[in-house]
Amino acid sequence: MLERTTPPSGERTMPPLRPRSTRRSSDKVLPADTRRHHLSLVLQCLVDDGPLSRADLARATSLTRVTVSDLVSELLADGLVAELGTKPGVRAGKPATLIGLVDDAALIVALDLSDDATLHGALLDLRGAVLTREAVALDGARGDDAVDLVVALAQRLVADAEHQVIGVGIGTPGVVDDKGVVRQAPNLGWYELPLAQLVTDRLGLPVSIANDANIAALAECTFGSGNAHGLLLVAVGHGVGGGILMDGAVLGGPLMSAGEIGHVVVEPGGLPCACGNRGCLETLLAVPRLRARLAGCDADERAAELAAVGSTLGAALAPIVTTLGIADVVLYGPTELLDGPLLEAVRDEVAGRSMPVVTESLDVRMASLARDVVLTGAAAQVRFAQLGVV
């Protein structure tokens, strides 16, 4: 993770969704690595603080003015930054020139595969603003057919780009390792699928892939109002997944499966689940199952059914909230299903099953970034991987 020598007040950092560096003290640090790190420091300052002069950048990064001037020259040549005129204020000597990030100098393709019926994609700039959207109906596709839809969606977005695309970010349901292999995504029929390599081979672009709930949790804390010191995000779509942030770090675990709450059995002997078990939380809460449960219900019956599912979810979340000291529980998915009786029932159930000292400061809410939380998180992954900017 990038570290700034003089971080701005209140700055929140966004950890990459991969294990911490395993570099040993005996490993060599090459000059190219040092320069890449310094370029990232300069870009990070411009992302965090807006336009700055070269002198400002030198102070913020603790690099020499000569080094900063050289780095800025390289970034200007690459088109990633631009000179924006002189710095306001009257002072003796030559006026300082402000340097600012060129938001659309490089673009990112982001894909959200969490929806039960549609694969969503977008073209985003370096600040995470959505420039173009595309979508494709899933139509029950699984296995290789689903991979083909993912690649075709990414290709359409690349074709839409008017500037260079620096990479593709994908948020997918299931267990994903740090090499971009989807170890298990039952609803898509993917097992030990090297999705990152497959997409790279067909698009010729670097690809960053992570679990959709982890990406959503990351984005909620970085771009939204999430509490990175203790957040649990539950993503509800084609399946159900969870992303956990503790003390600013995404929890993955040795199997990269931390947060897979959707496959916790909540009704022993219940409905069959795509994972092979019966009565998993996903059999109640996944959007297709939830919509089927609500079919034909009047308003009162609908509210009662949603509250019942919310109570089951709250009972499953309470041990996690208490054990980890979670302060922020966030639901991400269709608001017409989650926001209302279901959310209220989750809130009440967690409160009733947890210590008062835990629940008195606990926030249970909907995601602040709404539908774009996975897309912005996937784009942020690419930005970090390619530019070192969080």
Contacts in CASP RR format, 6 or more apart in sequence:
PFRMAT RR
TARGET T0000
AUTHOR 0000-0000-0000
METHOD contacts of the structure
MODEL  1
MLERTTPPSGERTMPPLRPRSTRRSSDKVLPADTRRHHLSLVLQCLVDDG
PLSRADLARATSLTRVTVSDLVSELLADGLVAELGTKPGVRAGKPATLIG
LVDDAALIVALDLSDDATLHGALLDLRGAVLTREAVALDGARGDDAVDLV
VALAQRLVADAEHQVIGVGIGTPGVVDDKGVVRQAPNLGWYELPLAQLVT
DRLGLPVSIANDANIAALAECTFGSGNAHGLLLVAVGHGVGGGILMDGAV
LGGPLMSAGEIGHVVVEPGGLPCACGNRGCLETLLAVPRLRARLAGCDAD
ERAAELAAVGSTLGAALAPIVTTLGIADVVLYGPTELLDGPLLEAVRDEV
AGRSMPVVTESLDVRMASLARDVVLTGAAAQVRFAQLGVV
1 13 0 8 1.000
1 15 0 8 1.000
1 16 0 8 1.000
1 390 0 8 1.000
2 13 0 8 1.000
2 37 0 8 1.000
2 40 0 8 1.000
2 41 0 8 1.000
2 44 0 8 1.000
2 388 0 8 1.000
2 389 0 8 1.000
2 390 0 8 1.000
4 11 0 8 1.000
4 41 0 8 1.000
4 44 0 8 1.000
4 45 0 8 1.000
4 48 0 8 1.000
4 60 0 8 1.000
4 61 0 8 1.000
5 60 0 8 1.000
5 61 0 8 1.000
5 62 0 8 1.000
6 59 0 8 1.000
6 60 0 8 1.000
6 61 0 8 1.000
6 62 0 8 1.000
7 48 0 8 1.000
8 48 0 8 1.000
8 49 0 8 1.000
11 48 0 8 1.000
12 221 0 8 1.000
12 222 0 8 1.000
12 228 0 8 1.000
13 228 0 8 1.000
13 248 0 8 1.000
13 390 0 8 1.000
14 218 0 8 1.000
14 221 0 8 1.000
14 222 0 8 1.000
14 380 0 8 1.000
14 384 0 8 1.000
14 390 0 8 1.000
15 218 0 8 1.000
15 248 0 8 1.000
15 249 0 8 1.000
15 250 0 8 1.000
15 390 0 8 1.000
16 381 0 8 1.000
16 384 0 8 1.000
16 385 0 8 1.000
16 390 0 8 1.000
17 210 0 8 1.000
17 211 0 8 1.000
17 214 0 8 1.000
17 215 0 8 1.000
17 218 0 8 1.000
17 250 0 8 1.000
17 381 0 8 1.000
18 178 0 8 1.000
19 178 0 8 1.000
35 71 0 8 1.000
36 388 0 8 1.000
38 61 0 8 1.000
38 63 0 8 1.000
38 67 0 8 1.000
38 71 0 8 1.000
39 71 0 8 1.000
39 74 0 8 1.000
39 75 0 8 1.000
39 387 0 8 1.000
40 387 0 8 1.000
40 388 0 8 1.000
40 389 0 8 1.000
41 61 0 8 1.000
41 63 0 8 1.000
42 57 0 8 1.000
42 61 0 8 1.000
42 63 0 8 1.000
42 68 0 8 1.000
42 71 0 8 1.000
42 72 0 8 1.000
42 75 0 8 1.000
43 75 0 8 1.000
43 80 0 8 1.000
43 81 0 8 1.000
43 101 0 8 1.000
43 387 0 8 1.000
43 388 0 8 1.000
43 389 0 8 1.000
44 388 0 8 1.000
44 389 0 8 1.000
44 390 0 8 1.000
45 52 0 8 1.000
45 56 0 8 1.000
45 57 0 8 1.000
45 60 0 8 1.000
45 61 0 8 1.000
46 52 0 8 1.000
46 57 0 8 1.000
46 81 0 8 1.000
46 99 0 8 1.000
46 100 0 8 1.000
46 101 0 8 1.000
47 101 0 8 1.000
47 126 0 8 1.000
47 127 0 8 1.000
47 389 0 8 1.000
49 56 0 8 1.000
49 60 0 8 1.000
50 100 0 8 1.000
50 101 0 8 1.000
51 84 0 8 1.000
51 98 0 8 1.000
51 99 0 8 1.000
51 100 0 8 1.000
52 60 0 8 1.000
52 98 0 8 1.000
52 99 0 8 1.000
52 100 0 8 1.000
53 87 0 8 1.000
53 96 0 8 1.000
53 97 0 8 1.000
53 98 0 8 1.000
53 99 0 8 1.000
54 65 0 8 1.000
54 68 0 8 1.000
54 69 0 8 1.000
54 72 0 8 1.000
54 96 0 8 1.000
54 97 0 8 1.000
54 99 0 8 1.000
55 65 0 8 1.000
55 96 0 8 1.000
56 96 0 8 1.000
57 63 0 8 1.000
57 68 0 8 1.000
57 72 0 8 1.000
57 99 0 8 1.000
58 64 0 8 1.000
58 65 0 8 1.000
58 67 0 8 1.000
58 68 0 8 1.000
61 68 0 8 1.000
63 71 0 8 1.000
72 81 0 8 1.000
72 99 0 8 1.000
75 81 0 8 1.000
75 99 0 8 1.000
76 82 0 8 1.000
76 83 0 8 1.000
78 105 0 8 1.000
79 102 0 8 1.000
79 105 0 8 1.000
80 101 0 8 1.000
80 102 0 8 1.000
80 105 0 8 1.000
80 106 0 8 1.000
80 126 0 8 1.000
80 387 0 8 1.000
81 99 0 8 1.000
81 100 0 8 1.000
81 101 0 8 1.000
81 102 0 8 1.000
81 105 0 8 1.000
82 99 0 8 1.000
82 100 0 8 1.000
82 102 0 8 1.000
83 97 0 8 1.000
83 98 0 8 1.000
83 99 0 8 1.000
83 100 0 8 1.000
84 97 0 8 1.000
84 98 0 8 1.000
84 99 0 8 1.000
84 100 0 8 1.000
85 97 0 8 1.000
85 98 0 8 1.000
86 95 0 8 1.000
86 96 0 8 1.000
86 97 0 8 1.000
86 98 0 8 1.000
87 95 0 8 1.000
87 96 0 8 1.000
87 97 0 8 1.000
87 98 0 8 1.000
101 126 0 8 1.000
101 127 0 8 1.000
102 126 0 8 1.000
103 125 0 8 1.000
103 126 0 8 1.000
103 127 0 8 1.000
103 129 0 8 1.000
104 125 0 8 1.000
104 126 0 8 1.000
104 131 0 8 1.000
104 162 0 8 1.000
104 163 0 8 1.000
105 126 0 8 1.000
105 163 0 8 1.000
105 164 0 8 1.000
106 126 0 8 1.000
106 163 0 8 1.000
106 164 0 8 1.000
106 165 0 8 1.000
106 166 0 8 1.000
106 386 0 8 1.000
106 387 0 8 1.000
107 123 0 8 1.000
107 124 0 8 1.000
107 125 0 8 1.000
107 126 0 8 1.000
107 131 0 8 1.000
107 161 0 8 1.000
107 162 0 8 1.000
107 163 0 8 1.000
107 164 0 8 1.000
107 165 0 8 1.000
107 166 0 8 1.000
108 123 0 8 1.000
108 124 0 8 1.000
108 125 0 8 1.000
108 126 0 8 1.000
108 128 0 8 1.000
108 165 0 8 1.000
108 166 0 8 1.000
108 167 0 8 1.000
108 168 0 8 1.000
108 169 0 8 1.000
108 379 0 8 1.000
108 382 0 8 1.000
108 383 0 8 1.000
109 121 0 8 1.000
109 122 0 8 1.000
109 123 0 8 1.000
109 124 0 8 1.000
109 154 0 8 1.000
109 157 0 8 1.000
109 158 0 8 1.000
109 161 0 8 1.000
109 165 0 8 1.000
109 167 0 8 1.000
109 168 0 8 1.000
109 169 0 8 1.000
109 205 0 8 1.000
110 121 0 8 1.000
110 122 0 8 1.000
110 123 0 8 1.000
110 124 0 8 1.000
110 168 0 8 1.000
110 169 0 8 1.000
110 170 0 8 1.000
110 374 0 8 1.000
110 375 0 8 1.000
110 376 0 8 1.000
110 377 0 8 1.000
110 378 0 8 1.000
110 379 0 8 1.000
110 382 0 8 1.000
111 119 0 8 1.000
111 120 0 8 1.000
111 121 0 8 1.000
111 150 0 8 1.000
111 153 0 8 1.000
111 154 0 8 1.000
111 168 0 8 1.000
111 169 0 8 1.000
111 170 0 8 1.000
111 171 0 8 1.000
111 375 0 8 1.000
111 378 0 8 1.000
112 119 0 8 1.000
112 120 0 8 1.000
112 121 0 8 1.000
112 171 0 8 1.000
112 212 0 8 1.000
112 374 0 8 1.000
112 375 0 8 1.000
112 378 0 8 1.000
113 119 0 8 1.000
113 150 0 8 1.000
113 170 0 8 1.000
113 171 0 8 1.000
113 172 0 8 1.000
113 173 0 8 1.000
113 188 0 8 1.000
113 212 0 8 1.000
113 238 0 8 1.000
114 171 0 8 1.000
114 172 0 8 1.000
114 173 0 8 1.000
114 212 0 8 1.000
114 213 0 8 1.000
114 216 0 8 1.000
114 235 0 8 1.000
114 237 0 8 1.000
114 238 0 8 1.000
114 239 0 8 1.000
114 374 0 8 1.000
115 138 0 8 1.000
115 237 0 8 1.000
115 238 0 8 1.000
115 287 0 8 1.000
116 138 0 8 1.000
116 237 0 8 1.000
116 238 0 8 1.000
116 239 0 8 1.000
116 286 0 8 1.000
116 287 0 8 1.000
116 288 0 8 1.000
117 137 0 8 1.000
117 138 0 8 1.000
118 135 0 8 1.000
118 136 0 8 1.000
118 137 0 8 1.000
118 138 0 8 1.000
119 135 0 8 1.000
119 136 0 8 1.000
119 137 0 8 1.000
119 138 0 8 1.000
119 149 0 8 1.000
119 150 0 8 1.000
119 153 0 8 1.000
120 133 0 8 1.000
120 134 0 8 1.000
120 135 0 8 1.000
120 371 0 8 1.000
120 374 0 8 1.000
120 375 0 8 1.000
121 133 0 8 1.000
121 134 0 8 1.000
121 135 0 8 1.000
121 153 0 8 1.000
121 157 0 8 1.000
121 375 0 8 1.000
122 130 0 8 1.000
122 131 0 8 1.000
122 132 0 8 1.000
122 133 0 8 1.000
122 134 0 8 1.000
122 157 0 8 1.000
122 372 0 8 1.000
122 375 0 8 1.000
122 379 0 8 1.000
123 130 0 8 1.000
123 131 0 8 1.000
123 132 0 8 1.000
123 133 0 8 1.000
123 157 0 8 1.000
123 160 0 8 1.000
123 161 0 8 1.000
123 165 0 8 1.000
124 130 0 8 1.000
124 131 0 8 1.000
124 375 0 8 1.000
124 376 0 8 1.000
124 379 0 8 1.000
125 131 0 8 1.000
126 383 0 8 1.000
126 387 0 8 1.000
126 389 0 8 1.000
128 223 0 8 1.000
128 376 0 8 1.000
128 379 0 8 1.000
128 380 0 8 1.000
130 372 0 8 1.000
130 375 0 8 1.000
132 157 0 8 1.000
132 160 0 8 1.000
134 153 0 8 1.000
134 156 0 8 1.000
134 157 0 8 1.000
134 160 0 8 1.000
135 153 0 8 1.000
136 149 0 8 1.000
136 152 0 8 1.000
136 153 0 8 1.000
138 146 0 8 1.000
138 149 0 8 1.000
138 238 0 8 1.000
141 148 0 8 1.000
141 149 0 8 1.000
142 188 0 8 1.000
142 189 0 8 1.000
142 190 0 8 1.000
143 188 0 8 1.000
143 189 0 8 1.000
143 190 0 8 1.000
143 193 0 8 1.000
146 188 0 8 1.000
146 189 0 8 1.000
146 190 0 8 1.000
147 190 0 8 1.000
147 193 0 8 1.000
147 195 0 8 1.000
147 198 0 8 1.000
150 170 0 8 1.000
150 195 0 8 1.000
150 199 0 8 1.000
151 198 0 8 1.000
151 199 0 8 1.000
151 202 0 8 1.000
151 203 0 8 1.000
154 168 0 8 1.000
154 199 0 8 1.000
154 203 0 8 1.000
155 202 0 8 1.000
155 203 0 8 1.000
158 165 0 8 1.000
158 203 0 8 1.000
158 205 0 8 1.000
165 205 0 8 1.000
166 205 0 8 1.000
166 206 0 8 1.000
166 382 0 8 1.000
166 386 0 8 1.000
166 387 0 8 1.000
167 205 0 8 1.000
167 206 0 8 1.000
167 207 0 8 1.000
167 208 0 8 1.000
167 382 0 8 1.000
167 386 0 8 1.000
168 199 0 8 1.000
168 203 0 8 1.000
168 205 0 8 1.000
168 206 0 8 1.000
168 207 0 8 1.000
168 208 0 8 1.000
168 382 0 8 1.000
169 207 0 8 1.000
169 208 0 8 1.000
169 209 0 8 1.000
169 378 0 8 1.000
169 379 0 8 1.000
169 381 0 8 1.000
169 382 0 8 1.000
170 195 0 8 1.000
170 196 0 8 1.000
170 199 0 8 1.000
170 207 0 8 1.000
170 208 0 8 1.000
170 209 0 8 1.000
170 210 0 8 1.000
170 378 0 8 1.000
171 209 0 8 1.000
171 210 0 8 1.000
171 211 0 8 1.000
171 212 0 8 1.000
171 215 0 8 1.000
171 374 0 8 1.000
171 377 0 8 1.000
171 378 0 8 1.000
172 182 0 8 1.000
172 185 0 8 1.000
172 188 0 8 1.000
172 190 0 8 1.000
172 195 0 8 1.000
172 209 0 8 1.000
172 210 0 8 1.000
172 211 0 8 1.000
172 212 0 8 1.000
173 185 0 8 1.000
173 187 0 8 1.000
173 188 0 8 1.000
173 211 0 8 1.000
173 212 0 8 1.000
173 235 0 8 1.000
173 237 0 8 1.000
173 238 0 8 1.000
173 239 0 8 1.000
173 241 0 8 1.000
174 182 0 8 1.000
174 183 0 8 1.000
174 184 0 8 1.000
174 185 0 8 1.000
174 186 0 8 1.000
174 190 0 8 1.000
174 211 0 8 1.000
174 212 0 8 1.000
174 241 0 8 1.000
174 260 0 8 1.000
175 182 0 8 1.000
175 183 0 8 1.000
175 184 0 8 1.000
175 185 0 8 1.000
175 211 0 8 1.000
175 255 0 8 1.000
175 256 0 8 1.000
175 257 0 8 1.000
175 260 0 8 1.000
176 182 0 8 1.000
176 183 0 8 1.000
176 209 0 8 1.000
176 210 0 8 1.000
176 211 0 8 1.000
176 256 0 8 1.000
177 183 0 8 1.000
177 256 0 8 1.000
178 256 0 8 1.000
179 194 0 8 1.000
179 196 0 8 1.000
180 194 0 8 1.000
180 195 0 8 1.000
180 196 0 8 1.000
180 197 0 8 1.000
180 207 0 8 1.000
180 209 0 8 1.000
180 210 0 8 1.000
181 192 0 8 1.000
181 193 0 8 1.000
181 194 0 8 1.000
181 195 0 8 1.000
181 196 0 8 1.000
182 188 0 8 1.000
182 190 0 8 1.000
182 191 0 8 1.000
182 192 0 8 1.000
182 193 0 8 1.000
182 195 0 8 1.000
182 209 0 8 1.000
183 191 0 8 1.000
183 192 0 8 1.000
183 255 0 8 1.000
183 256 0 8 1.000
183 257 0 8 1.000
184 190 0 8 1.000
184 191 0 8 1.000
184 192 0 8 1.000
184 275 0 8 1.000
185 191 0 8 1.000
185 193 0 8 1.000
186 273 0 8 1.000
186 274 0 8 1.000
186 275 0 8 1.000
186 276 0 8 1.000
187 238 0 8 1.000
187 239 0 8 1.000
187 274 0 8 1.000
187 286 0 8 1.000
188 238 0 8 1.000
195 207 0 8 1.000
195 209 0 8 1.000
196 207 0 8 1.000
196 208 0 8 1.000
196 209 0 8 1.000
197 207 0 8 1.000
199 205 0 8 1.000
199 207 0 8 1.000
200 206 0 8 1.000
200 207 0 8 1.000
206 382 0 8 1.000
206 385 0 8 1.000
206 386 0 8 1.000
208 378 0 8 1.000
208 381 0 8 1.000
208 382 0 8 1.000
208 385 0 8 1.000
210 378 0 8 1.000
210 381 0 8 1.000
211 241 0 8 1.000
211 242 0 8 1.000
211 243 0 8 1.000
211 256 0 8 1.000
212 235 0 8 1.000
212 241 0 8 1.000
212 374 0 8 1.000
213 233 0 8 1.000
213 234 0 8 1.000
213 235 0 8 1.000
213 241 0 8 1.000
213 242 0 8 1.000
213 243 0 8 1.000
213 259 0 8 1.000
213 332 0 8 1.000
214 242 0 8 1.000
214 243 0 8 1.000
214 250 0 8 1.000
214 252 0 8 1.000
215 373 0 8 1.000
215 374 0 8 1.000
215 377 0 8 1.000
215 378 0 8 1.000
215 381 0 8 1.000
216 233 0 8 1.000
216 235 0 8 1.000
216 243 0 8 1.000
216 332 0 8 1.000
216 367 0 8 1.000
216 373 0 8 1.000
216 374 0 8 1.000
216 377 0 8 1.000
217 231 0 8 1.000
217 232 0 8 1.000
217 233 0 8 1.000
217 242 0 8 1.000
217 243 0 8 1.000
217 244 0 8 1.000
217 245 0 8 1.000
217 250 0 8 1.000
217 330 0 8 1.000
218 245 0 8 1.000
218 250 0 8 1.000
218 377 0 8 1.000
218 380 0 8 1.000
218 381 0 8 1.000
219 369 0 8 1.000
219 373 0 8 1.000
219 374 0 8 1.000
219 376 0 8 1.000
219 377 0 8 1.000
219 380 0 8 1.000
220 226 0 8 1.000
220 231 0 8 1.000
220 233 0 8 1.000
220 330 0 8 1.000
220 332 0 8 1.000
220 367 0 8 1.000
220 368 0 8 1.000
220 369 0 8 1.000
220 373 0 8 1.000
221 227 0 8 1.000
221 228 0 8 1.000
221 231 0 8 1.000
221 245 0 8 1.000
221 248 0 8 1.000
222 377 0 8 1.000
222 380 0 8 1.000
222 390 0 8 1.000
223 369 0 8 1.000
223 376 0 8 1.000
223 377 0 8 1.000
223 380 0 8 1.000
224 368 0 8 1.000
224 369 0 8 1.000
225 368 0 8 1.000
226 328 0 8 1.000
226 330 0 8 1.000
226 368 0 8 1.000
227 327 0 8 1.000
227 328 0 8 1.000
227 363 0 8 1.000
228 245 0 8 1.000
228 247 0 8 1.000
228 248 0 8 1.000
229 245 0 8 1.000
229 246 0 8 1.000
229 247 0 8 1.000
229 248 0 8 1.000
229 327 0 8 1.000
230 244 0 8 1.000
230 245 0 8 1.000
230 246 0 8 1.000
230 247 0 8 1.000
230 248 0 8 1.000
230 324 0 8 1.000
230 325 0 8 1.000
230 326 0 8 1.000
230 327 0 8 1.000
230 328 0 8 1.000
231 243 0 8 1.000
231 244 0 8 1.000
231 245 0 8 1.000
231 326 0 8 1.000
231 327 0 8 1.000
231 328 0 8 1.000
231 329 0 8 1.000
231 330 0 8 1.000
232 242 0 8 1.000
232 243 0 8 1.000
232 244 0 8 1.000
232 259 0 8 1.000
232 317 0 8 1.000
232 320 0 8 1.000
232 321 0 8 1.000
232 324 0 8 1.000
232 326 0 8 1.000
232 328 0 8 1.000
232 329 0 8 1.000
232 330 0 8 1.000
233 242 0 8 1.000
233 243 0 8 1.000
233 244 0 8 1.000
233 329 0 8 1.000
233 330 0 8 1.000
233 331 0 8 1.000
233 332 0 8 1.000
233 367 0 8 1.000
234 240 0 8 1.000
234 241 0 8 1.000
234 242 0 8 1.000
234 243 0 8 1.000
234 261 0 8 1.000
234 313 0 8 1.000
234 317 0 8 1.000
234 329 0 8 1.000
234 330 0 8 1.000
234 331 0 8 1.000
234 332 0 8 1.000
235 241 0 8 1.000
235 242 0 8 1.000
235 243 0 8 1.000
235 332 0 8 1.000
235 333 0 8 1.000
235 374 0 8 1.000
236 285 0 8 1.000
236 286 0 8 1.000
236 287 0 8 1.000
236 290 0 8 1.000
236 331 0 8 1.000
236 332 0 8 1.000
236 333 0 8 1.000
236 334 0 8 1.000
236 337 0 8 1.000
236 338 0 8 1.000
237 286 0 8 1.000
237 287 0 8 1.000
237 333 0 8 1.000
237 334 0 8 1.000
238 286 0 8 1.000
238 287 0 8 1.000
238 288 0 8 1.000
239 262 0 8 1.000
239 282 0 8 1.000
239 285 0 8 1.000
239 286 0 8 1.000
239 287 0 8 1.000
240 261 0 8 1.000
240 262 0 8 1.000
240 281 0 8 1.000
240 282 0 8 1.000
240 285 0 8 1.000
240 286 0 8 1.000
241 259 0 8 1.000
241 260 0 8 1.000
241 261 0 8 1.000
241 262 0 8 1.000
242 259 0 8 1.000
242 260 0 8 1.000
242 261 0 8 1.000
242 262 0 8 1.000
243 250 0 8 1.000
243 251 0 8 1.000
243 258 0 8 1.000
243 259 0 8 1.000
244 250 0 8 1.000
244 251 0 8 1.000
244 252 0 8 1.000
244 258 0 8 1.000
244 259 0 8 1.000
244 320 0 8 1.000
244 324 0 8 1.000
244 326 0 8 1.000
245 251 0 8 1.000
246 324 0 8 1.000
251 258 0 8 1.000
251 259 0 8 1.000
252 258 0 8 1.000
252 259 0 8 1.000
261 281 0 8 1.000
261 316 0 8 1.000
261 317 0 8 1.000
261 320 0 8 1.000
262 280 0 8 1.000
262 281 0 8 1.000
262 282 0 8 1.000
262 285 0 8 1.000
263 273 0 8 1.000
263 275 0 8 1.000
263 277 0 8 1.000
263 280 0 8 1.000
263 281 0 8 1.000
263 282 0 8 1.000
264 280 0 8 1.000
264 281 0 8 1.000
264 316 0 8 1.000
265 277 0 8 1.000
265 278 0 8 1.000
265 279 0 8 1.000
265 280 0 8 1.000
265 281 0 8 1.000
266 279 0 8 1.000
266 280 0 8 1.000
266 281 0 8 1.000
266 284 0 8 1.000
266 312 0 8 1.000
266 315 0 8 1.000
266 316 0 8 1.000
267 278 0 8 1.000
267 279 0 8 1.000
267 283 0 8 1.000
267 284 0 8 1.000
267 312 0 8 1.000
268 278 0 8 1.000
268 279 0 8 1.000
269 278 0 8 1.000
269 279 0 8 1.000
270 278 0 8 1.000
270 279 0 8 1.000
270 283 0 8 1.000
271 278 0 8 1.000
271 279 0 8 1.000
271 283 0 8 1.000
271 284 0 8 1.000
271 289 0 8 1.000
272 278 0 8 1.000
272 279 0 8 1.000
272 283 0 8 1.000
273 279 0 8 1.000
273 280 0 8 1.000
273 282 0 8 1.000
273 283 0 8 1.000
274 282 0 8 1.000
275 282 0 8 1.000
281 312 0 8 1.000
281 313 0 8 1.000
281 316 0 8 1.000
282 289 0 8 1.000
283 289 0 8 1.000
284 290 0 8 1.000
284 293 0 8 1.000
284 309 0 8 1.000
284 312 0 8 1.000
284 313 0 8 1.000
285 309 0 8 1.000
285 310 0 8 1.000
285 312 0 8 1.000
285 313 0 8 1.000
287 333 0 8 1.000
287 334 0 8 1.000
287 337 0 8 1.000
290 309 0 8 1.000
290 337 0 8 1.000
291 337 0 8 1.000
293 305 0 8 1.000
293 309 0 8 1.000
294 302 0 8 1.000
294 305 0 8 1.000
294 306 0 8 1.000
294 337 0 8 1.000
297 305 0 8 1.000
303 341 0 8 1.000
304 341 0 8 1.000
306 337 0 8 1.000
306 340 0 8 1.000
306 341 0 8 1.000
306 342 0 8 1.000
306 345 0 8 1.000
307 341 0 8 1.000
307 342 0 8 1.000
307 344 0 8 1.000
307 345 0 8 1.000
308 345 0 8 1.000
309 342 0 8 1.000
309 345 0 8 1.000
310 341 0 8 1.000
310 342 0 8 1.000
310 343 0 8 1.000
310 345 0 8 1.000
310 346 0 8 1.000
310 349 0 8 1.000
311 345 0 8 1.000
311 346 0 8 1.000
311 348 0 8 1.000
311 349 0 8 1.000
313 342 0 8 1.000
313 345 0 8 1.000
313 346 0 8 1.000
313 349 0 8 1.000
314 345 0 8 1.000
314 346 0 8 1.000
314 349 0 8 1.000
314 350 0 8 1.000
314 353 0 8 1.000
315 349 0 8 1.000
315 353 0 8 1.000
317 329 0 8 1.000
317 346 0 8 1.000
317 349 0 8 1.000
317 350 0 8 1.000
318 349 0 8 1.000
318 350 0 8 1.000
318 352 0 8 1.000
318 353 0 8 1.000
318 354 0 8 1.000
319 353 0 8 1.000
320 326 0 8 1.000
321 329 0 8 1.000
321 350 0 8 1.000
321 354 0 8 1.000
321 358 0 8 1.000
321 362 0 8 1.000
322 353 0 8 1.000
322 354 0 8 1.000
322 355 0 8 1.000
322 358 0 8 1.000
325 358 0 8 1.000
326 362 0 8 1.000
327 361 0 8 1.000
327 362 0 8 1.000
327 363 0 8 1.000
328 362 0 8 1.000
328 363 0 8 1.000
328 365 0 8 1.000
329 346 0 8 1.000
329 350 0 8 1.000
329 362 0 8 1.000
329 363 0 8 1.000
329 364 0 8 1.000
329 365 0 8 1.000
330 365 0 8 1.000
330 366 0 8 1.000
330 367 0 8 1.000
331 338 0 8 1.000
331 339 0 8 1.000
331 342 0 8 1.000
331 343 0 8 1.000
331 346 0 8 1.000
331 364 0 8 1.000
331 365 0 8 1.000
331 366 0 8 1.000
331 367 0 8 1.000
332 366 0 8 1.000
332 367 0 8 1.000
332 373 0 8 1.000
332 374 0 8 1.000
333 367 0 8 1.000
335 366 0 8 1.000
335 370 0 8 1.000
338 366 0 8 1.000
339 366 0 8 1.000
343 364 0 8 1.000
343 365 0 8 1.000
343 366 0 8 1.000
346 364 0 8 1.000
347 364 0 8 1.000
350 359 0 8 1.000
350 362 0 8 1.000
350 364 0 8 1.000
351 359 0 8 1.000
351 362 0 8 1.000
352 359 0 8 1.000
354 362 0 8 1.000
367 373 0 8 1.000
369 376 0 8 1.000
380 390 0 8 1.000
383 389 0 8 1.000
383 390 0 8 1.000
384 390 0 8 1.000
END
